[in-house]
Amino acid sequence: MDQSQHGRRRPCLSRALHAARSLHEGVTRTAALIHNLFDNRVLWTHCEKVQVGVMLRGGVGDVMIAARWLHNVIPALAANADIVIDIYYALPENITFIFGKFDRVRYLYRDVAFEYVRRYYNFSFVINHLGYVEIDFANMQDEFAKLPFASAIEPWLAGVERFSPFTTRDYHPDLGKNFYSLIEQSRFKRHSILEAQTGSPAPVSPFPFLLPEGDRLSAFPQLRNKYITVHDGWDAQLKMGDRRPTKAYPHEKWSALIAALKNRFPELAVVQLGGKTGAPIPGVDLNLRNGIGFGASASVLKNALLHIDTDSGLVHVAASLGTRSIVLFGPTDIGYYGYPSNINLNVEGCNNCWLRTGNWIIACMIGDPIPTCMNNIDVESIIRSVDSLLAGDSCAAPAAKVEFV
């Protein structure tokens, strides 16, 4: 990259790449992708590649949606330049199974470094927790037009401007009617928000996951036959302490559901997935909660007959694996967040209060200690949905139109 083409020459932002050239997929590739803050120091040697820095915010589901879009966008950028991309995220070790097969992704870094080093990239941007691109044009000034892939990203600019009023650092902002109006106006869903903003498609599947190799999971006899998966959990970045978020299904209802599943489908094993959040569910045949990583969980999901969950990141992963889910909705919008291939359940009445307050995820707006919207989803309706999916039927719930007041 010479100065006349791309402005001032940039330092390389990571260690020399000669070791990366001999990497193989699997554990070695995963370990090599992850670098911590100490490794993320600027080396003052000229880099001959066009360097792109991307900050991802939100949970694993948000990353999954962003990755689908990036998988489509990166080849368009690479068609005009020899690029490398560094990804910044709060817990990069959790997303190596998503980015492990992306040829142009160089390293995954912890997000704390991003604001300090983003100015050294030729181009940097954020995909925030609401799911859309933020670009800091103030730091780019005249250099934007000099980017070799400027024509590829020019269609993004109108969308960046349209979404800019909703840029916020609050993890669950109070955007209410304004953001909902944008959704209604542009007619997008959560999984298609980046396509609506930039014009670049983001197909749900197929997706090139880097799933663990080896037969570690075959040691569990429950995974050798037919099984379904369940998940009681949420994004660990929410910092809920000993509380459960408003979108969680009550733990007592989970216990009743497992008992009903075992009674109705005795031939199927029930496998619990998840991380540190949530709680063990009594009665499951195999509890892998906090016992395997995200990549291994994706492998289990891939072979499941179906998945039962609330509005969580594993639902987005399952969608890209081709595994259908039964998803229980309360405070979040079933029409906005639900995939049409899934069975999406909620109850009429009080629901869809997301974005009306900054703490909707923590406290029920009407003061219920256990939100009525989740508590009233009865076990029998879930069992009927399992019957439908196992029979190959499609009965996804229609999107409920709920106006903000």
Secondary structure in CASP SS format (residue, H / E / C, confidence):
PFRMAT SS
TARGET T0000
AUTHOR 0000-0000-0000
METHOD secondary structure of the structure
MODEL  1
M C 1.00
D C 1.00
Q H 1.00
S H 1.00
Q H 1.00
H H 1.00
G C 1.00
R C 1.00
R C 1.00
R C 1.00
P E 1.00
C E 1.00
L C 1.00
S C 1.00
R C 1.00
A C 1.00
L C 1.00
H C 1.00
A C 1.00
A H 1.00
R H 1.00
S H 1.00
L C 1.00
H C 1.00
E C 1.00
G C 1.00
V H 1.00
T H 1.00
R H 1.00
T H 1.00
A H 1.00
A H 1.00
L H 1.00
I E 1.00
H E 1.00
N C 1.00
L C 1.00
F C 1.00
D C 1.00
N C 1.00
R C 1.00
V C 1.00
L E 1.00
W E 1.00
T E 1.00
H E 1.00
C C 1.00
E C 1.00
K C 1.00
V E 1.00
Q E 1.00
V E 1.00
G E 1.00
V E 1.00
M E 1.00
L E 1.00
R C 1.00
G C 1.00
G C 1.00
V H 1.00
G H 1.00
D H 1.00
V H 1.00
M H 1.00
I H 1.00
A H 1.00
A H 1.00
R H 1.00
W H 1.00
L H 1.00
H H 1.00
N H 1.00
V H 1.00
I H 1.00
P H 1.00
A H 1.00
L H 1.00
A H 1.00
A C 1.00
N C 1.00
A C 1.00
D C 1.00
I E 1.00
V E 1.00
I E 1.00
D E 1.00
I E 1.00
Y E 1.00
Y E 1.00
A C 1.00
L C 1.00
P H 1.00
E H 1.00
N H 1.00
I C 1.00
T H 1.00
F H 1.00
I H 1.00
F H 1.00
G C 1.00
K C 1.00
F C 1.00
D C 1.00
R C 1.00
V E 1.00
R E 1.00
Y E 1.00
L E 1.00
Y E 1.00
R E 1.00
D H 1.00
V H 1.00
A H 1.00
F H 1.00
E H 1.00
Y H 1.00
V H 1.00
R H 1.00
R H 1.00
Y H 1.00
Y C 1.00
N C 1.00
F E 1.00
S E 1.00
F E 1.00
V E 1.00
I E 1.00
N C 1.00
H C 1.00
L C 1.00
G C 1.00
Y C 1.00
V E 1.00
E E 1.00
I E 1.00
D C 1.00
F H 1.00
A H 1.00
N H 1.00
M C 1.00
Q H 1.00
D H 1.00
E H 1.00
F H 1.00
A H 1.00
K H 1.00
L C 1.00
P C 1.00
F C 1.00
A H 1.00
S H 1.00
A H 1.00
I H 1.00
E C 1.00
P C 1.00
W H 1.00
L H 1.00
A H 1.00
G H 1.00
V H 1.00
E H 1.00
R H 1.00
F H 1.00
S H 1.00
P H 1.00
F H 1.00
T C 1.00
T C 1.00
R C 1.00
D C 1.00
Y C 1.00
H C 1.00
P C 1.00
D C 1.00
L C 1.00
G H 1.00
K H 1.00
N H 1.00
F H 1.00
Y H 1.00
S H 1.00
L H 1.00
I H 1.00
E H 1.00
Q H 1.00
S H 1.00
R C 1.00
F C 1.00
K C 1.00
R H 1.00
H H 1.00
S H 1.00
I H 1.00
L H 1.00
E H 1.00
A H 1.00
Q H 1.00
T H 1.00
G C 1.00
S C 1.00
P C 1.00
A C 1.00
P C 1.00
V C 1.00
S C 1.00
P C 1.00
F C 1.00
P C 1.00
F C 1.00
L C 1.00
L C 1.00
P C 1.00
E C 1.00
G C 1.00
D C 1.00
R H 1.00
L H 1.00
S H 1.00
A H 1.00
F C 1.00
P H 1.00
Q H 1.00
L H 1.00
R C 1.00
N C 1.00
K C 1.00
Y E 1.00
I E 1.00
T E 1.00
V E 1.00
H E 1.00
D C 1.00
G C 1.00
W C 1.00
D C 1.00
A H 1.00
Q H 1.00
L H 1.00
K C 1.00
M C 1.00
G C 1.00
D C 1.00
R C 1.00
R C 1.00
P C 1.00
T C 1.00
K C 1.00
A C 1.00
Y C 1.00
P C 1.00
H H 1.00
E H 1.00
K H 1.00
W H 1.00
S H 1.00
A H 1.00
L H 1.00
I H 1.00
A H 1.00
A H 1.00
L H 1.00
K H 1.00
N H 1.00
R H 1.00
F C 1.00
P C 1.00
E C 1.00
L C 1.00
A E 1.00
V E 1.00
V E 1.00
Q E 1.00
L E 1.00
G C 1.00
G C 1.00
K C 1.00
T C 1.00
G C 1.00
A C 1.00
P C 1.00
I C 1.00
P C 1.00
G C 1.00
V C 1.00
D C 1.00
L E 1.00
N E 1.00
L C 1.00
R C 1.00
N C 1.00
G C 1.00
I C 1.00
G C 1.00
F H 1.00
G H 1.00
A H 1.00
S H 1.00
A H 1.00
S H 1.00
V H 1.00
L H 1.00
K H 1.00
N C 1.00
A C 1.00
L C 1.00
L C 1.00
H E 1.00
I E 1.00
D E 1.00
T E 1.00
D C 1.00
S C 1.00
G H 1.00
L H 1.00
V H 1.00
H H 1.00
V H 1.00
A H 1.00
A H 1.00
S H 1.00
L H 1.00
G C 1.00
T C 1.00
R C 1.00
S E 1.00
I E 1.00
V E 1.00
L E 1.00
F C 1.00
G C 1.00
P C 1.00
T C 1.00
D C 1.00
I H 1.00
G H 1.00
Y H 1.00
Y H 1.00
G C 1.00
Y C 1.00
P C 1.00
S C 1.00
N C 1.00
I E 1.00
N E 1.00
L E 1.00
N C 1.00
V C 1.00
E C 1.00
G C 1.00
C C 1.00
N C 1.00
N C 1.00
C C 1.00
W C 1.00
L C 1.00
R C 1.00
T C 1.00
G C 1.00
N C 1.00
W C 1.00
I C 1.00
I C 1.00
A C 1.00
C C 1.00
M C 1.00
I C 1.00
G C 1.00
D C 1.00
P C 1.00
I C 1.00
P C 1.00
T H 1.00
C H 1.00
M H 1.00
N H 1.00
N C 1.00
I C 1.00
D C 1.00
V H 1.00
E H 1.00
S H 1.00
I H 1.00
I H 1.00
R H 1.00
S H 1.00
V H 1.00
D H 1.00
S H 1.00
L H 1.00
L H 1.00
A C 1.00
G C 1.00
D C 1.00
S C 1.00
C C 1.00
A C 1.00
A C 1.00
P C 1.00
A C 1.00
A C 1.00
K C 1.00
V C 1.00
E C 1.00
F C 1.00
V C 1.00
END
